[in-house]
């Protein structure tokens, strides 16, 4: 077990050193390339800020307005009829929008119900089996100037829905509700 810890501590520094040595061997100006990449990174960071702010404001309005709670309360009987605890539904809705908000919800669910509870395990699995689809589309597509993202949105949301359903099925089969 200690060798795994050693590998995990040294893998990144060794990889970086290898890239630098290989780049130098191939006569690539490694330091200049690093500085150019840093400049591009700063430029991209500034270009995505408006997209990020817009998305964070939208999330805040959605949660603060009570729309999320109203939807969950409206759909609670349907979710419980199919074996989905209503407590994880907000997580399934927020996860495609914001990873940080979803992580906060997952932490709250674990603090309330326990990490080893059915809801805690389901929340953890949902967190790991879905992605921040709207975040990815907004930030990354916006940063590179892609305007038509309809198909990517459909596929991303379908993948999130499948991840959510798979999490429910797997956790129900393994741990029961």
KASUL-V597813 format. One record per backbone hydrogen bond with DSSP energy under -0.5 kcal/mol. NH is the residue of the N-H (numbers start at 1). CO is the residue of the C=O. E is the energy in kcal/mol with one decimal. If there is no record, write none. Layout:
# KASUL-V597813
NH;CO;E, NH;CO;E
This chain:
# KASUL-V597813
5;1;-1.5, 6;2;-2.3, 7;3;-2.4, 8;4;-2.6, 9;5;-1.8, 10;6;-1.8, 11;7;-2.0, 14;10;-2.3, 15;11;-2.3, 16;12;-2.7, 17;13;-2.5, 18;14;-2.6, 19;15;-2.3, 20;16;-2.4, 21;17;-2.8, 22;18;-3.0, 23;19;-2.6, 24;20;-2.3, 25;21;-2.5, 26;22;-2.2, 27;24;-1.5, 28;23;-3.2, 30;28;-1.9, 33;29;-2.5, 34;30;-2.3, 35;31;-2.4, 36;32;-2.5, 37;33;-2.4, 38;34;-2.2, 39;35;-2.3, 40;36;-2.3, 41;37;-2.3, 42;38;-2.2, 43;39;-2.3, 44;40;-2.7, 45;41;-2.3, 46;42;-2.2, 47;43;-1.7, 48;44;-1.6, 49;45;-0.8, 52;48;-2.4, 53;49;-2.8, 54;50;-2.3, 55;51;-2.1, 56;52;-2.5, 57;53;-2.4, 58;54;-2.1, 59;55;-2.2, 60;56;-2.2, 61;57;-2.6, 62;58;-2.4, 63;59;-2.4, 64;60;-2.9, 65;61;-2.2, 66;63;-0.8, 67;62;-0.6, 68;62;-1.2, 70;66;-2.5, 71;67;-2.3, 72;68;-2.3, 73;69;-2.5, 74;70;-2.1, 75;71;-2.2, 76;72;-1.0, 79;75;-2.4, 80;76;-2.6, 81;77;-1.7, 82;78;-1.1, 82;79;-0.5, 83;80;-1.0, 84;79;-2.9, 85;83;-0.6, 88;85;-1.6, 89;86;-0.8, 90;86;-0.6, 92;88;-2.0, 93;89;-1.9, 94;90;-2.8, 95;91;-2.6, 96;92;-0.5, 97;94;-1.7, 98;94;-2.6, 102;98;-1.9, 103;99;-2.5, 104;100;-2.2, 105;101;-2.2, 106;102;-2.7, 107;103;-2.5, 108;104;-2.3, 109;105;-2.7, 110;106;-2.4, 111;107;-2.5, 112;108;-2.3, 113;109;-3.1, 114;110;-1.8, 117;114;-1.2, 121;117;-2.6, 122;118;-2.5, 123;119;-2.8, 124;120;-2.2, 125;121;-2.2, 126;122;-2.7, 127;123;-2.5, 128;124;-1.7, 129;125;-1.7, 130;126;-0.9, 133;131;-1.5, 134;96;-2.7, 135;96;-0.9, 136;132;-2.8, 137;133;-2.7, 138;134;-3.0, 139;135;-2.9, 140;135;-0.5, 140;136;-1.5, 141;136;-1.1, 141;137;-0.6, 142;137;-0.8, 142;138;-0.8, 143;139;-2.1, 144;140;-1.4, 145;141;-0.6, 145;142;-0.6, 146;141;-2.5, 147;145;-0.6, 149;147;-1.0, 153;149;-2.4, 154;150;-2.2, 155;151;-2.5, 156;152;-2.6, 157;153;-2.7, 158;154;-2.2, 159;155;-2.5, 160;156;-2.1, 161;157;-2.5, 162;158;-2.5, 163;159;-2.5, 164;160;-2.6, 165;161;-2.7, 166;162;-2.9, 167;163;-2.2, 168;164;-2.1, 169;165;-2.6, 170;166;-3.0, 171;167;-2.4, 172;168;-2.2, 173;169;-2.5, 174;170;-2.6, 175;171;-2.6, 176;171;-0.8, 176;172;-1.1
